[in-house]
Amino acid sequence: MAHDFDAQRAETQRAYREMRDEGDLPEVADVDYFLVPEADGADWRPLAEALSVEGFDCEWIEPDAEDDADRPYLVATLPDQLISAEGIWIGEEIAARCALDHGFAPDGWGLLSD
């Protein structure tokens, strides 16, 4: 089944509006995109390399007993981004397309401000 980018974009815009309405949005922040392996044998290293070329900083996370995650995932971060729904979506679409090409799937985003 093909990935539904329209639905993903709508969800990002909804989440952004909710955060904005709660007053919890910084003007500038690092934006983290979470990518999970979907295909058997999916290797995070080629995905991290491809995302690095696009300006993302990448970190592979192996869950442990203290982690909420039940499986490993890649965090692809765009540092110091001006925060808007469209800005978040642009990075998310790039990360998602790259992830899908490498046997991974997008699994949300988050913000980290100073």
Secondary structure, DSSP 8 states (H G I E B T S, - for coil): ----HHHHHHHHHHHHHHHHHHT---SEEEEEEEEEE-STT--HHHHHHHHHHTT-EEEEE---TT-S-SS-EEEEEEEEEE--HHHHHHHHHHHHHHHHHTTEEEEEEEEE--
